[in-house]
Amino acid sequence: MPHTLHARNDQIRIGLLLIDQFSSLCITAMTGPFRSANRELGQETYIWDFVSLDDAPVAASDGLSVTPTQSIRNTIRFDYFFVCAGMEADPPQRATLNTALQRFSRQSDVFGALCIGSFMLARAGFLDGYQFTLHWENQPAFNEEFPELVVSPNLYVMDRDRWTGSGGLSSMDIALHIIASHSGTGVANAVGNQYQIDRIRGASVGQRPYSLHQYDTLPKPMQQAIAAMIANMETPLPIPVIAKTAGKTVRSLERLFARYLDTSPARYYRKLRLEKVRQLLWHTNLSILEIALMTGFPSPSHLSRLYQAEFGLKPSADRKGRMVVETHQPG
């Protein structure tokens, strides 16, 4: 559990630096619980401010525009401060951003990032020696840029004064933890109940990347087999080795995959690798040859055939289409 901070004047101040094309869900999932907590407590205990790099309104990826409530040059102290990014992992104003990060890190008791804000923290050296996370979709690109840093697979990570969340509804989990730390678990649970949340997920809960939405409901041997697959993407393991890792024979593992996922271990393994290919295509400038080698495919042509069969278009066309979509984002 995180340490309990002692706020000044019994008010908790949260700062949110919004990067262009940030995730509006990520932000509302955090500020909503604070608003509800204030209503539950009958007073303005939790205060939040929005900041942008140029003090101008900033657009989310869905077109929602947010007007800053504090200047980028303010000297206010924050109990918690988060860099919030969604679609833009490398904003153009890097010098301005790094200067702001240095200052806000000194002005904040807890300093961190939401969704893909960890990219910005890593470039400025704020993640060295810390555990941290970011959204699973962007982890392959992050690992390529920062091979010396190890990303946690968890929904969120609270390591000393460095807190990071993977985005989406994990921001609500962080907000509820903050509320529990300062106002008690009773208030946090009451707030969670307003949002139809039956529990505050712990920091040890992992993200579910790729085709893992059913992971928690699968038998333990299948979970072990899938974990081995994810850990060995670049040099795929033979299915007999995967089966041995899961404590099963190949036939018994095949029966489990057929029963619960209507596929075979080999096809599922290939699908996971192809999904990683897609994330690398979308979020890096790596060549298709480099991506093929990183995901265990012997050649770009072999990868292209399998990719088209899985997703209905060639890797090059998918990358080009993604670039067009991002170029025409609202705002």
C-alpha positions in Angstrom: 0.0 0.0 0.0 1.2 3.6 -0.7 2.3 5.7 2.2 -0.2 8.2 3.5 0.6 11.8 2.7 -0.3 14.7 5.0 -1.8 17.5 2.9 -1.6 21.1 3.7 -4.8 22.7 5.1 -6.5 19.3 4.9 -6.7 19.7 1.1 -5.2 17.3 -1.5 -4.1 19.0 -4.7 -3.6 16.9 -7.8 -1.9 18.3 -11.0 -2.5 16.9 -14.5 -0.2 17.9 -17.3 -2.2 17.2 -20.5 -0.2 16.3 -23.6 -1.9 16.8 -27.0 -4.2 13.8 -27.9 -4.4 12.6 -24.3 -7.0 10.1 -23.3 -10.1 11.8 -21.9 -11.3 8.5 -20.3 -8.0 8.3 -18.4 -8.5 11.8 -17.0 -12.2 11.6 -16.2 -11.6 8.2 -14.5 -9.3 10.0 -12.1 -11.1 13.3 -11.5 -14.6 11.8 -11.3 -13.8 9.9 -8.0 -12.3 13.1 -6.5 -15.5 15.0 -7.3 -17.6 12.2 -5.8 -15.3 12.1 -2.7 -15.8 15.8 -2.1 -19.6 15.3 -2.3 -19.3 12.3 0.1 -17.2 14.3 2.5 -19.3 17.5 2.2 -16.3 19.7 1.5 -13.6 20.4 -1.1 -11.0 18.0 0.1 -9.7 17.1 -3.3 -8.6 19.8 -5.8 -7.3 19.2 -9.3 -5.7 21.4 -11.8 -5.1 21.0 -15.5 -1.8 22.2 -17.1 -0.8 22.4 -20.8 2.7 23.0 -22.3 1.7 26.4 -23.8 -1.1 27.4 -21.4 -3.6 27.0 -24.3 -6.6 24.5 -24.4 -5.4 21.0 -25.3 -7.5 18.5 -27.2 -8.0 14.9 -26.2 -7.8 12.1 -28.8 -11.7 12.1 -29.0 -11.8 15.8 -29.7 -12.7 16.9 -26.1 -10.9 20.2 -25.4 -9.7 21.1 -21.8 -8.7 24.6 -20.8 -5.8 24.8 -18.3 -6.6 25.9 -14.8 -3.0 26.7 -13.9 -0.1 28.1 -15.9 2.8 25.9 -16.9 5.0 28.3 -14.9 3.0 28.1 -11.7 4.8 27.5 -8.4 2.0 25.7 -6.6 2.9 22.6 -4.7 1.0 19.4 -5.5 0.5 16.3 -3.5 0.2 14.3 -6.7 1.2 15.3 -10.2 0.8 13.2 -13.3 1.8 13.6 -17.0 -1.1 12.4 -19.0 -0.6 11.3 -22.7 -2.6 9.1 -25.0 -1.8 9.1 -28.7 1.3 11.3 -28.7 4.4 9.6 -27.2 6.9 12.1 -28.4 5.5 15.7 -28.3 7.4 18.3 -30.3 8.1 20.7 -27.4 10.6 18.4 -25.7 12.8 21.2 -24.2 9.7 22.9 -22.8 8.4 19.6 -21.5 11.6 18.5 -19.8 12.0 21.9 -18.1 8.4 21.6 -16.8 8.9 18.1 -15.7 12.0 19.0 -13.7 10.1 21.8 -12.0 6.9 19.9 -11.2 8.9 16.9 -9.9 10.4 19.3 -7.3 6.9 20.8 -6.6 5.2 17.5 -6.0 5.2 14.9 -3.3 4.3 12.1 -5.7 5.3 12.5 -9.4 4.3 10.2 -12.1 2.5 9.5 -15.4 -0.7 8.0 -16.8 -1.2 5.9 -19.9 1.9 6.6 -22.1 3.2 9.5 -20.1 6.0 7.2 -19.0 7.7 7.8 -22.3 8.2 11.5 -21.3 9.4 10.5 -17.8 11.9 8.0 -19.2 13.4 10.5 -21.7 14.0 12.9 -18.8 15.5 10.3 -16.6 12.7 10.1 -14.0 12.2 6.3 -14.3 15.9 5.3 -13.7 15.9 2.9 -10.7 12.1 2.8 -10.4 9.4 0.3 -11.1 6.8 1.7 -13.5 4.2 0.8 -16.1 2.4 2.1 -19.2 -0.3 0.9 -21.5 0.4 -2.6 -22.9 -0.2 -1.5 -26.5 2.8 0.8 -26.3 5.2 -1.4 -24.4 6.9 -3.0 -27.4 7.8 0.5 -28.7 8.9 1.6 -25.2 11.1 -1.5 -24.9 12.7 -0.8 -28.2 13.6 2.8 -27.2 14.6 2.0 -23.6 16.0 -1.5 -23.5 17.7 -0.8 -20.2 14.4 -0.1 -18.4 12.0 -2.9 -17.4 8.3 -2.2 -17.7 6.0 -3.7 -15.2 3.0 -5.7 -16.7 0.7 -4.4 -13.9 -2.2 -2.0 -14.2 -0.4 0.6 -12.1 2.7 0.9 -10.0 3.4 2.9 -6.9 7.2 2.9 -6.2 8.1 5.4 -3.5 7.4 8.9 -4.9 7.0 7.6 -8.5 3.5 6.5 -9.5 2.5 5.3 -12.9 -0.7 4.0 -14.4 -1.5 2.2 -17.6 -4.4 4.4 -18.5 -8.1 3.9 -18.9 -9.9 2.7 -15.8 -6.6 2.1 -14.0 -6.7 5.8 -13.3 -9.8 5.3 -11.2 -8.0 2.6 -9.1 -5.2 5.1 -8.4 -7.7 7.8 -7.5 -9.5 5.4 -5.1 -6.2 4.5 -3.5 -5.5 8.2 -3.0 -8.9 8.7 -1.4 -8.5 5.7 0.8 -5.1 7.0 2.0 -6.4 10.3 3.0 -10.1 9.8 3.8 -10.3 6.1 4.7 -11.4 3.0 2.9 -15.1 3.6 3.8 -15.1 6.8 1.7 -13.2 5.1 -1.1 -15.6 2.2 -1.2 -18.6 4.6 -1.2 -17.1 6.4 -4.1 -16.4 3.2 -5.9 -19.9 2.1 -5.4 -21.2 5.2 -7.1 -19.3 4.1 -10.2 -20.5 0.5 -9.9 -17.0 -0.6 -8.8 -17.2 -3.5 -6.5 -13.6 -3.5 -5.5 -10.4 -1.4 -5.7 -8.0 -3.4 -7.8 -4.6 -3.9 -6.2 -1.4 -2.7 -7.8 -0.4 -6.3 -8.4 -3.2 -6.9 -10.9 -1.7 -7.3 -14.4 -2.8 -5.8 -17.6 -4.3 -8.1 -20.2 -2.4 -7.5 -23.5 -3.1 -9.0 -26.9 -5.8 -11.7 -26.9 -5.9 -12.1 -23.1 -9.3 -10.9 -22.2 -10.3 -14.4 -21.0 -7.0 -15.0 -19.2 -8.4 -15.0 -15.6 -11.1 -17.6 -16.4 -8.7 -20.1 -18.0 -7.3 -23.2 -16.3 -3.9 -22.7 -14.6 -2.0 -24.8 -17.1 -3.3 -22.6 -20.0 -2.3 -19.5 -18.1 1.2 -21.0 -17.6 1.4 -21.9 -21.3 0.3 -18.4 -22.4 2.8 -16.8 -20.0 5.6 -18.8 -21.6 4.4 -17.8 -25.1 4.5 -14.1 -24.2 7.9 -14.4 -22.6 9.3 -16.0 -25.8 8.1 -14.0 -28.7 11.4 -13.3 -30.5 12.5 -17.0 -30.4 9.3 -19.0 -30.2 9.4 -22.1 -28.1 8.3 -25.5 -29.6 4.9 -26.5 -28.4 6.2 -29.6 -26.6 8.4 -27.2 -24.5 5.3 -25.0 -23.9 3.3 -28.0 -22.8 6.1 -29.2 -20.4 6.2 -25.7 -18.9 2.5 -26.0 -18.2 2.9 -29.5 -16.8 0.9 -31.1 -19.6 1.4 -33.3 -22.6 1.0 -31.8 -26.0 -2.3 -33.6 -26.6 -3.8 -32.6 -23.2 -2.7 -29.0 -23.8 -4.3 -29.1 -27.3 -7.6 -30.3 -25.8 -7.6 -27.5 -23.3 -7.0 -24.8 -26.0 -9.7 -26.4 -28.2 -12.2 -26.5 -25.3 -11.7 -23.0 -23.9 -10.4 -20.9 -26.8 -11.5 -23.0 -29.9 -8.0 -23.0 -31.3 -4.7 -24.8 -31.0 -1.7 -23.7 -28.9 0.3 -23.2 -32.1 -2.3 -21.0 -33.7 -2.8 -19.0 -30.5 0.9 -18.5 -30.1 1.1 -17.2 -33.7 -1.8 -14.8 -33.1 0.0 -13.4 -30.0 3.1 -12.8 -32.1 1.1 -11.2 -34.9 -0.6 -8.9 -32.4 2.8 -7.8 -31.2 3.8 -7.2 -34.8 0.8 -4.9 -35.2 1.7 -2.8 -32.1 5.3 -2.4 -33.4 4.0 -1.4 -36.8 1.7 1.2 -35.2 4.0 2.6 -32.6 7.5 2.4 -34.0 9.4 3.3 -37.2 11.1 -0.2 -37.3 11.3 -1.8 -40.7 9.1 -4.8 -41.4 12.3 -6.9 -41.6 13.3 -5.8 -38.1 9.8 -6.4 -36.7 9.8 -9.9 -38.3 13.1 -10.8 -36.6 11.8 -9.4 -33.2 8.7 -11.6 -33.4 10.2 -14.8 -34.6 9.1 -14.8 -38.2 11.8 -15.9 -40.7 11.2 -13.3 -43.4 9.1 -10.2 -44.2 7.3 -12.1 -46.9 6.4 -15.0 -44.6 5.2 -12.4 -42.0 3.2 -10.5 -44.6 1.3 -13.7 -45.7 0.3 -14.6 -42.1 -0.5 -11.0 -41.2 -2.8 -10.6 -44.1 -4.6 -13.8 -43.3 -5.0 -12.7 -39.7 -5.9 -9.0 -40.1 -7.1 -8.8 -43.7 -4.4 -6.5 -45.0 -0.6 -6.4 -45.5 1.6 -4.9 -42.7 2.6 -2.0 -44.9 -1.0 -1.1 -45.6 -1.9 -1.4 -42.0 0.9 1.0 -41.0 0.0 3.5 -43.7 -3.7 3.3 -42.7 -2.8 3.9 -39.0 -0.8 7.0 -39.9 -3.7 8.4 -41.9 -6.1 7.9 -39.0 -3.7 9.6 -36.5 -3.1 12.5 -38.9 -6.9 13.1 -39.1 -7.6 12.9 -35.4 -10.0 15.7 -34.3 -8.6 18.8 -32.8 
